[in-house]
Amino acid sequence: MLAITTSATLLGVEALEVTVEANGGEKGEPRCILVGLPDATVKESMDRVYSSMSNSGFTHPRTKVTINLAPGDLKKEGASFDLPIALTLLSAIGNLEPSKLNDFVLAGELGLSGEIRKIRGALAMAMMARKIGKAGIVLPKESAWEASLVDGISVYPVESLTEAVDFFSGKRKISPLQKEESPYFVSSTRKHPLDFSEIKGQLKLKRAVEVAVAGGHNLLMLGPPGSGKSMVAKRIPSILPPPTLDEYLEVLNIFSIGGLSSSLHGNGMGRPIRCPHHTISDVGLLGGGTKPGPGEISLAHNGILFMDELPEFKRSALEVLRQPLEDGEVTISRSAGKVTLPCEFMLVSAMNPCPCGYLGDESKTCRCSIPQIQRYRNKISGPLLDRIDIHVEAPAVKIEELRSGAKGESSSQVSARIAACRERQSQRFALGPCKTNSGMTEKLMEEHCVISDENMKLLTMAMERLSLSARAYGKILKVSRTIADIECSEDIEKEHLLEAIQYRDLDRFLN
């Protein structure tokens, strides 16, 4: 008897349809043949399936059985094929009606006892099931909750092989999961434990951070140790606007592909914050591996990538950021194939002005030689610096400011202005792919970043004195637009432009 069902394999951040076919009752020695370009994990699935069937009260096939995973030229990887292979095999030998499996996508790893364990990429599989017109998808209970966020597809959780067989035979009724009950579908309105009001002094730095978050601009903070750079960075999540449902699904999908979705479980629909250590490899940062998967820049999609001690990162790791920062995606080519991963993130970075950290500090003496300082600065290339919209100095905080009991603006006050600014951008770019001012194309800049002749002369003078590039010219206009939006101004005024220009002073300092 021939039985057919549908499963999926992962490629990049997408799930690809795989048809699982089982043909029982063939002449020949009683054995099971698995074909269809399976990897080692999939080949081992037959041992798991047989043990699971035995411990669940089902008999092994007494005839030759061929199981095919189609298409044959697509490599199949992972243990998620255990459940579809087991159910298709049981259908082929008469334990289930084969037609019962036709309208479903199946995925799940089997334990030897018959239990069904969680898998990676459940959300992507649910999206694929909806795309190909299936009525539902059957998944392990631990993985099903993330898939339930996908509209237009019924998600059925199962915990054991016996439960799955009973469901398809009609002996057990399983209600599809509801999106509203998912632990991933939680409002992120809870109060952040850290607040901007706790930061003493650093008014210019806090203003630059507000502008950066409001427009989605990349940020570089430069200052001596203890000036508050990391302290400010840790409080950026408290002023970030929450993601839309579509943005959150993109984030959850990437985490699911990477096997990290549990880290978002019950944490609310917030934006991801990734803080890789400077010892990270190029592959760990960019993504890749034998089977290309997401790296830190993709895990930071629709969120923040914080890189502390920026010059301590390997030069090669820093240079691979250039194309993703510009395009919002990264293409990885390996022998196993080529995949394109999304990585629209806001880069927040910090560095010292010199190796010892005290260059320009009024209270401490710098011990670094000029060659040491030059080598340290040269770790940040000009092309990479060009792609960072805002450079801001963070001087050492004076003791008088630390002892002051005065508190600055709270995160709620800052986030209210940012939310209003983001709303203006949302209305402005409602009909296009652009989300924030930082993502404006040249065409959009011509429409929304118009400045007067007088301001153009001012900008030209700044370009010449600071030896800024054409890319830096565009960055200044985009930041000016964001500052104008914060101030509720339709036009970019002189003071908006001057503030944006001062955020490029480090071009001269670092080069």
N, C-alpha and C positions, 0 to 999 in steps of 0.2 A: 504494500500500500504506500502511496506517495502522500507525504504531508509537507506543507509549505507554511512558513511564517516569516516575519520581518524583524530584523534587528538593526544595529547600527555600529559603525566604527568611527573613531574620532580622527580628524585631520585638522591641525591648527585649532581654531575655536569653533569648528563646525562638525556636525555629525553627518556621515554619509550612509545612505541606505544600503543594507546588506540583506539579501534574501537567503534564508536558511531552508534547505531542502533535505528531506530524509526519505529514502526509499527502502522499505523493508520487504522481506520475503524473497530476496534474490537467491538464486542458486549458487552454491559454493560453500566453502568452509564458514561456519558461524563466526563472524567477526565484524567489527565496525571500522569502516574506512572513512577518514576525514580528509576532504580535499577543498581547494579554494584559496590557496596561498595563506595558510594559517601560520602565525609565528609560534614560538616554543610554548608560550602561555596558552594559546588556543589549542595546540596539540595535546597539552596536558589536561585539557578540559574533559576528555573522554574518561579519564580515571576518576576525576571528581564526579562526573555525571553518573557513572556506574555505581560508585559507592553511595552517592546520594539516593539513587533509585532503590538500592538494596535496603538502606536504612529507613526508607520511607514506605516500604512494603510493596514495591514494584519489582517485577521480574525482568531479567535481562532478555534482550532479543535472542531467540534460538536460531536465527537465520543470519545470512550475510546482510549487512545494512550499510548503505553508502550515504554519507552526509556531505552535502555540498554547500559552500558559502560563496554566493555569487554577488558581484562579478568576480570572475576568476583571476583577473589581473590587478585586483586591489588587495593590498596586504591587510590581513585582519589581525588586530592586536588587542590584547587585554582579556581579562577573565569574564567580561560582561556577556560573552556568548554562551556561558554555561546554561543559563535558564532557557533561552530559545532552543538550544540543542537538545536539552532534556525533554522539553514539551513536544518538540517536533518528533523526536525519537519515539516518545510514548504514543503519539498520534499514529505514527507509521506502523506500530506493532499492535494497534487496536485498543489502546487504553483511553483514547480521546477521539472525538469526532474531528477530523482534520479541518472541516470548514469553520469550526469554532475559533481558530487562530487567525483567520484571514484578516479581520478588521483591527488587529492590534500590532503594536510594536512591543517587543519583549527584550529585556536586558536585565542581567543580574548574575552575580557570582554565587556559586553553590559551595556550601561547606559539606564535609563528608556525612554529616548527620541529616542533611536535607535543608538546613537553614539557608536563607538567601541574604547575602552580605552586600553592603553598599558598593557603589561603583562611581567612577568619574564621568563627568559629562552628561548627567541626567537631564539637565536643562536644555542642552543642545539637542539631545535625542527627542525631547518633547517638542521642540521647535520643528525638528525634521518630521516627526509624526504628523503634526498639523499641516505642514507643507505638502506632504504626499497624500493627504486626505484620509488618514486613518481615524477610526472612531475613538480610540483610546490607546494608552500605553501602560504596560504593567512593569513596575519597578520595585526594587527593594524598598522597604518602608523608610529606611534612613535616607535614601536618595529621592524619594517621591515628593517630599515636601517642597524642595526647590523647583521641581518640574511643575508643581501645581500652580505656580505663578504665571504660566503660559495660558493665555486665553484661547478658547476654541478647541481644547483637547481634554478629554477625561483622563485623569491619572489614578490608577488603581494600585494601592500598596499591598505587597505580599511579604510574608515573613518566612515561608517555607515552601518546599516543592509540593508537599501535600496540599497546602492551602491554594497554591496556584492551580493544581489539577482539579481540586474541588470547585474552584471559581469557574473554570472553563467547562466543567461537566454539569454545572448548574446546581451542585450540591451546597454551595456556599455563596451567599450574597455579600459583595464588597462594594461599599459606597465610594464613589470617586471623591478625592480630597477637594476641599474648598480653599481657594486662594486666601480668603480672609482669615483662615485658621492657621495658616503657615507661620512658623516661627521666623521665617525670613521676611514676612510681610508685616513688619513692625515699624511704627512711626519712630523717627529719630528725633523726637522733640525733647528727649530727656536732657537734663542739664549736664554740660560738660564739666568734669572735675576741675579743670584749669580755666582761669579767666584772665582776660587782658588787663583788668584793673590791678592785678598783682605785679605788673611790670613797672618798675621805678624808672623815671626819666625816659630816654630814648624816644622822644616825641617824633623825630624825623623818621626813625626806623619803623615805628608803629604806623605812621602815615603811609610810608612806602608799602608796607604789608597790606594795608587796607586797599590801596590802589591796585596792587598786584592781584589780590583775591577778587576784587570787584570786576576786573577785566580779564581774569585768567592769564595774567602775564607771568613769565618766568622771572625769578628773583634771585639775586646774589647779595648776601650780606657779608661785609668785610669789617673785621674789628679784632681787637686783642682778646685773649682768653678772659672769660668772665664778664664780657660786656653785655651779655644777654641774648646772643644770637640763637642758641639752642632753646633758651627759655621762650623766646618769641615764637620759634618754629613749632614748639610743642603746643602752643595755644592757637595756632592757625585753625585746627579742626573746630574750635569753638565759634569761629566766625564764618565757616564755610556754609554756603547755601545747600540745602538738601538736594539730592539728585531727583530727577523725574523717574517715573517707573521704568521707562525705556532705558534710561541711563543706568539705573540700578540692575536691570536684567542683563545688560551688557557686562557689568562688573561681576555679577554673580555667575554668569556663564564662564567667564575667564577663570574665576576662582574654582569653579566646578571642574573645568578641563584640567586644571593644575592639581586637583585633589585637595583643595584648600577651602572648599565651601563651608566646612564646619566652623572655620574661624569667623564667619559672618552670622552664624546661627544665633538668633536672639539678640543681635547687637543693633538692630534697627537698620533702616534703609539709609545708611550713611555713605559718604564717599571714602574710598580706600586711602590710607596713608601708609606709604612704604618707605622704610628707612634702611637701605642697604649699608653694610659696613664697607669701608674703603678697600678691604681685601677681596671683595667680590670679583669673580672672573668675568670675562667679556660675555660668555654664554649665560651666566647667571643674571647679568644685567640686561642683555639684549634679548635673550631667549635662544632656543635652538636645541642642541643635543642630537642624538642619533635619529630620534623621531622629534621633529621640531615642536617645541612647546613654549608656553609663555614665560618670559623672564620678568624681572622686577618692573621694567618700564610698562609692560602690558598689564601686570597686576596693579599698577598705579593708574590704569585707564579711568578717566572721569574723576580723578582724584589728585593726590599730591605725591610727588617723589622728592623726598628730602635727602640731600647728599651733604652730610656734615664733613668738614675738613676736605673740601673739594680737591685741592692739589695733591692730597695723599692717594687719591684713586689713580690707578694705572693710566698712563696716557692713552693707551689703546682703548680702555674702557670709556674714557671721556669722549674720545673722538667718535665712537660708535653712536653717541647721542645726537650727533649733528643732524643726520637725516630724519630720525624719528621726531625730533623737536620741530622740524620744518613741516613734515608731512602728516604727522599724527598717526602714522602706521609704520610697521617695519616688515620687510620681506626677507625671509630666511630661506636659503637654498641649501639643501642637503641631498645626499644620494637617495634618501627615502622620498624626496619630493620637495616642492616649494610651497610655502605657506605665507600668507600675509596676516599679521596680527595687529589689532588696533592698539594704539598707545597715545591717546590724547590726554596728556597729563600736564599739570603745572609743576615745573621744576622749582624747588626751593633749595638753595645751596648756601653754604657758609664757609668762610675761610679766614685765616689770619693774614695780616699784611706782610708777614715775613716768617721764616722758619721758627724763630723764637717767639714771635707773636707780638712784640712790643714796639715795632717801628711806629714812630709818631706818638707814642704814649707819653704824656707829660710827667707821669709819676715813676716810670721805670725806663731803664736804658736798654736799647736794642743791642744785642751782642753779635748780630749777623754782619758778615762782610758783604760788600757790594756784589761780588760774584754769587754768593749764596742767595742773596735776595733775588738776583736776576734769574738764577736757575729755578727758584721757587715760583716766581711769577710766570716763567715761560711754560710751566706745566699746564697753564690755562691758555689754549691757543686763541688767536684772534677770531677765527671762524666760529669757535664755540661761544666766545664772549659776545659776538655779534647776535647770537640767537637768544641771549638772555636780555629781556626787555628792560629790567630795572636793576641797577647796581647802587647800593646804598651803604654808606659807612656807618658803623656802629661804634662810636668812641667809648672808652671806658667810663663807667658810671661813677660820678663823684660821690664821696661819702655823704655830703649834705643831702643828695637826692635819695640815697639808700635809707637814711635816718628819717626822712620826711614821712609823716603819716598821711600825707595827701594821696588819694587814689585817683588814677586816671579813669578814662571811660571804660565801662564794662563791655564784655563781649557782646551782650545783647544789644547795646547801643550801636556798636560798630557793625554788627551783623544786620541790623535794620537798614542802615544806609547801603550796605552791600546788596541786600535783597532788593531794595528799590532800584539800584543801579543795574542789577542783573535783569530785572523786569523790563527796564527800558531797552536793554540789548535784546531780550527775547522778542519784544514787539518789533524792533528794528530788523531783526534777521528772521522773522517768522516764516518767510517763504523760501529760505535757503538753508544749506547745510551748516552754515556758520552759527555758533552758539554764543560766543563772546567776542569782544573787540579784538582780542589777541589773534583770533583766527580770520580776520578780515583779509580778503584778497585785494589785489591792486585795484580791481574794478570797484569793490565796495569802499575802499579808501578814497577813491576819487569822488564818491557820492557822499560819504559821511565824515570825511576828515578835511573839509575845505577850510583854509585859513586865509586871512587877509594878506594883501601885498606887504603891509608893514611887518606882520608876523613872519611872512616868508623870508624877508630880509634878515630878520632876527635869527631864524633857523639856519639860513645860509651862513651867516657869520659864525654860529656855533659849530656847524659842520666843518668849516675851514679851520677854526682854532683848535678843535678837538680831533681833527683828522678822522672824522667818522665816515663809515662806509654807507653805501646806498641802503643796505639792510638796516643799519642803525637809524637812518632817516625815516624808514617806515615804522620802526619800533617807537620812535619819538612821537610820531603822529598818532599811533594807536593808543599809547599811554595818555597823550593829551586828550583824546576822545573820551577815555575812561574817566579822567579827572573832571572833564566837563560834565559827564553824566552824573558823577557823584555830587557835583554842585548844582545839578538840575538845570544846566545851561544847554540850549540848543546849539550854540556856536562855540567853537574853540577860541577862547580869549587869550590875551597875552599872558596872563598869570598862569593859565593852564599849560601853555607851551613852555614857559620858563621853568615850571616845576618838573615837567617831563624831561627837559634838557639837563637839569641838575642830576637826574637819575642816570646820566651817561658819563659822569665825571671819571668813573673808574676805567673807562676805555684808555684814557691817558695814563692813569695811575699804574695799570697792569701791563702796559706795552712799552 
